[in-house]
Amino acid sequence: MIKLVAIDIDGTLLNDDHEITPGVRDAIVRLRKKNVKVVLCTGRPLSGIEKSLTELDLFHDEDMAITMNGAITLSTKTRETIVETTLTKDDLQKVFTFSDSLGAHVTYFDAGNMYVPHKEISILTCQDSLLLQTPLYYKPVEEVANSMRIPKIMLLDYPEKIVEVMEKLPNQLKEAYYIVRSVPYNLEFLHKNVSKGTALAMLSEKLQLTADEVLCLGDAENDLSMMEFAGTAVAMGNATDKVKKLATFVTKTNNEDGVAFALQQFI
C-alpha cells in the first residue's frame, strides 16, 4: 500500500508553462483524504516551490519537502530543517576556479538566497532567479564567510558550454562531488552523500516507511536516485530514456496530466 508520494517539480508536477493543472492539483489533494503523504522533491530552494506548496495545501504540521536536490529536507510550515548536508567555501573555490577557467557562469546558494561570484551576470542566471523566485546577489568567492553553508553550486550556461564543462571535468571533481544535470542549461555540484534518493530514504526511515510504501514521479537525471529507492517508480511521458528504462511505469507527459494519470493507476 502506497503511503508516501514523492513528486519532482519541473517537467513532472508542472507543465511546460510552469503551472499545476487543475487535474493534477485535484488528484494530489485527494491523496490527503486517503492519508497519503505528499512530498515535493526538487532541485529548487524552498522559495522556488512556495507557490506549488500553496496551491496543493502542503503547509500543514506534518508536511515536508526535499529541496536543493536532497541537500535540505525541511518542514514546510515551520521552515525547520530536518536534514542538511552542505558544501563549504573551499568547495566553492574549487568549482569556481575550474569553471571560471572555461568561462562558465557559476551560481551558488545558501538556504534562502542565490549568489553569483562574477561581476558579469548572465541572462540565464537572471531568468533562473525569477523562475525560482529567489533573491539574487553578487558576492565574490573571497567575500564568502568561512562559516557559510552551501547546499549546492550550480553552473548556469548555454547547453554547449555545459557539455564542454562536462567533457573537461577533472577526476578530482568527479570523485569529490555528486554532479548532476537536470536541464540542458545547468550542471549542479552537491555533497558526495547528497541526492534526492538519499534524502527520500532518510525521510522514509524517519516516518517508519519501507521503500515498497513509496511511489515517486520524475523525468530527469536528478530523479534517478529516488527512482532507484522507491518501490514504485513512475517516469513521465516526457522523461529521458534513461529515466524511462529505470521506471516501474511510464505515465503520460507533464502536459497531459501525467501525474494524475499515474496516481489513478496506483492509488
ROMAR-858113 format. One record per residue (C-alpha): z, y, x; residue in one letter. Coordinates in steps of 0.001 Angstrom, whole numbers. Layout:
BEGIN
c3/c2/c1/aa
Z/Y/X/a .
...
This chain:
BEGIN
c3/c2/c1/aa
0/0/0/m .
-1021/3397/1397/i .
1961/5756/1735/k .
539/8414/4069/l .
-2908/10008/4218/v .
-3838/11914/7383/a .
-6777/14271/6948/i .
-8800/16126/9551/d .
-9782/19696/8621/i .
-13181/20816/9920/d .
-16045/18579/8849/g .
-13682/16480/6718/t .
-11381/18364/4357/l .
-13579/21476/4451/l .
-17256/21588/3540/n .
-19793/23438/5661/d .
-18780/26715/4002/d .
-15212/26125/5273/h .
-13944/25561/1739/e .
-11952/22869/-63/i .
-13998/21914/-3114/t .
-12249/21558/-6500/p .
-12925/17811/-6482/g .
-11266/17282/-3106/v .
-8342/19550/-3969/r .
-7671/17723/-7239/d .
-7848/14324/-5556/a .
-5300/15350/-2922/i .
-2962/16986/-5425/v .
-2978/13741/-7425/r .
-1663/11908/-4365/l .
1605/13818/-4651/r .
2095/12378/-8130/k .
1749/8912/-6598/k .
4354/9796/-3933/n .
1757/9536/-1163/v .
2451/11895/1754/k .
-465/14078/2863/v .
-556/15282/6468/v .
-3263/17614/7740/l .
-4239/16668/11305/c .
-6204/19303/13147/t .
-7123/20890/16422/g .
-6271/24239/14850/r .
-2935/26051/15209/p .
-745/26375/12122/l .
-2149/29830/11365/s .
-5596/28284/11072/g .
-4571/25932/8252/i .
-2286/28196/6216/e .
-4991/28737/3593/k .
-5623/24998/3208/s .
-1902/24218/3017/l .
-1509/26811/270/t .
-4454/25510/-1740/e .
-3093/21958/-1519/l .
532/22939/-2235/d .
1766/21437/1044/l .
4703/23729/1723/f .
7475/21534/316/h .
10598/20432/2210/d .
9154/17147/3421/e .
5635/18389/4203/d .
4446/18253/7802/m .
1271/18949/9744/a .
-132/17777/13063/i .
-1700/20740/14861/t .
-3365/21510/18192/m .
-4883/18006/18290/n .
-1424/16442/18343/g .
358/18801/20731/a .
2594/20212/17977/i .
3867/18428/14857/t .
5900/20671/12584/l .
7393/21282/9174/s .
5005/23440/7168/t .
7807/25044/5156/k .
10308/25942/7879/t .
7852/26064/10841/r .
10378/23926/12712/e .
8765/21919/15499/t .
9298/18184/15186/i .
7426/17089/18326/v .
5898/19304/21014/e .
4066/18238/24177/t .
2628/21181/26091/t .
953/22299/29298/l .
2182/24799/31897/t .
924/27882/33686/k .
-2/25646/36625/d .
-2237/23576/34322/d .
-3867/26749/33030/l .
-4579/27892/36579/q .
-6249/24587/37470/k .
-8508/24539/34392/v .
-9304/28245/34692/f .
-10228/28033/38392/t .
-12683/25206/37734/f .
-14163/26639/34527/s .
-14487/30161/35885/d .
-16459/28843/38863/s .
-19107/27695/36365/l .
-18971/30855/34273/g .
-17460/29079/31258/a .
-15251/31035/28855/h .
-11622/29892/28668/v .
-9085/30409/25894/t .
-5507/29164/25680/y .
-2752/29105/23082/f .
951/29356/22549/d .
2496/28293/19238/a .
1062/31227/17301/g .
-1488/33145/19341/n .
-4771/32770/21171/m .
-5424/34289/24616/y .
-8331/34909/26960/v .
-7919/35371/30728/p .
-11330/37094/31069/h .
-11917/40810/30602/k .
-15253/39908/29048/e .
-14591/38144/25742/i .
-17436/36023/24374/s .
-18660/36371/20807/i .
-17841/32676/20239/l .
-14199/33346/21101/t .
-14057/36240/18647/c .
-15661/34128/15929/q .
-13208/31291/16549/d .
-10258/33668/16347/s .
-11496/34874/12955/l .
-12117/31323/11741/l .
-8640/30215/12818/l .
-7060/33431/11524/q .
-5160/33552/14817/t .
-4422/36770/16764/p .
-6421/37067/19999/l .
-5063/38769/23134/y .
-6262/39415/26667/y .
-3835/38033/29255/k .
-4931/37133/32810/p .
-3511/33932/34260/v .
-1409/35829/36781/e .
392/37623/33925/e .
1372/34415/32120/v .
5101/33683/32273/a .
6082/30521/34115/n .
8077/29504/31027/s .
5112/29724/28645/m .
4463/26503/26717/r .
721/25995/26237/i .
-282/23423/23581/p .
-3909/23437/24661/k .
-6518/25102/26838/i .
-9993/25344/25345/m .
-13435/26253/26612/l .
-15498/28088/24001/l .
-19106/28449/25034/d .
-22660/27572/24135/y .
-23317/23804/23900/p .
-25490/23724/27022/e .
-22671/25306/29038/k .
-20153/22804/27655/i .
-22486/19960/28667/v .
-22737/21425/32180/e .
-18941/21615/32422/v .
-18560/18021/31247/m .
-21098/16780/33768/e .
-19316/18556/36620/k .
-15712/17747/35660/l .
-13887/16512/38770/p .
-11985/13252/38553/n .
-8768/15149/39296/q .
-9027/16970/35943/l .
-10276/13899/34065/k .
-7236/11934/35190/e .
-4729/14734/34625/a .
-5556/15689/31018/y .
-6643/14418/27638/y .
-10058/16085/27355/i .
-11828/16088/24009/v .
-14801/17797/22365/r .
-14533/18273/18597/s .
-17569/20528/18058/v .
-20622/21238/20261/p .
-19307/24606/21438/y .
-15835/23616/22658/n .
-14015/21418/25138/l .
-10233/21031/24938/e .
-7692/20179/27615/f .
-4333/18808/26468/l .
-1378/16981/27976/h .
-2329/13464/29022/k .
18/11964/26409/n .
-1310/14078/23531/v .
-3771/13072/20815/s .
-3917/13038/17038/k .
-3343/9296/17159/g .
-222/9544/19312/t .
1215/12241/17053/a .
386/10258/13918/l .
2010/7138/15363/a .
5179/9073/16257/m .
5328/10687/12825/l .
4815/7339/11103/s .
7649/5823/13120/e .
9895/8734/12165/k .
9038/8128/8490/l .
9541/4374/8948/q .
5947/3594/8011/l .
3707/946/9540/t .
102/1558/10546/a .
-1027/-540/7561/d .
549/2060/5285/e .
-1518/4878/6815/v .
-5025/5995/5874/l .
-6857/8607/7917/c .
-10097/10504/7419/l .
-12136/12152/10176/g .
-15551/12968/11530/d .
-15407/13848/15233/a .
-14376/12639/18677/e .
-10887/14128/18416/n .
-10279/11910/15354/d .
-10941/8623/17175/l .
-7359/8144/18361/s .
-5851/8427/14886/m .
-8547/6129/13519/m .
-7562/3559/16124/e .
-3960/3792/14896/f .
-4360/3868/11113/a .
-4646/629/9188/g .
-7393/2188/7080/t .
-9775/4468/8988/a .
-12332/6398/6939/v .
-15305/8126/8561/a .
-17082/10924/6776/m .
-20756/10514/5988/g .
-21399/13384/8402/n .
-19301/11779/11174/a .
-20656/10927/14600/t .
-21983/7403/15139/d .
-19018/6626/17402/k .
-16579/7511/14624/v .
-18516/5540/12020/k .
-18582/2481/14266/k .
-14785/2513/14532/l .
-14187/3106/10818/a .
-12981/711/8148/t .
-15102/2557/5591/f .
-17758/5289/5620/v .
-17470/7711/2725/t .
-19761/10495/1512/k .
-20212/13702/3524/t .
-17894/16706/3549/n .
-20421/18492/1321/n .
-20327/15657/-1226/e .
-16556/15436/-1827/d .
-16310/12612/667/g .
-12518/12837/899/v .
-12156/12475/-2872/a .
-14582/9550/-2952/f .
-12622/7684/-261/a .
-9283/8279/-1939/l .
-10675/6872/-5185/q .
-11678/3693/-3337/q .
-8332/3053/-1649/f .
-5613/4720/-3724/i .
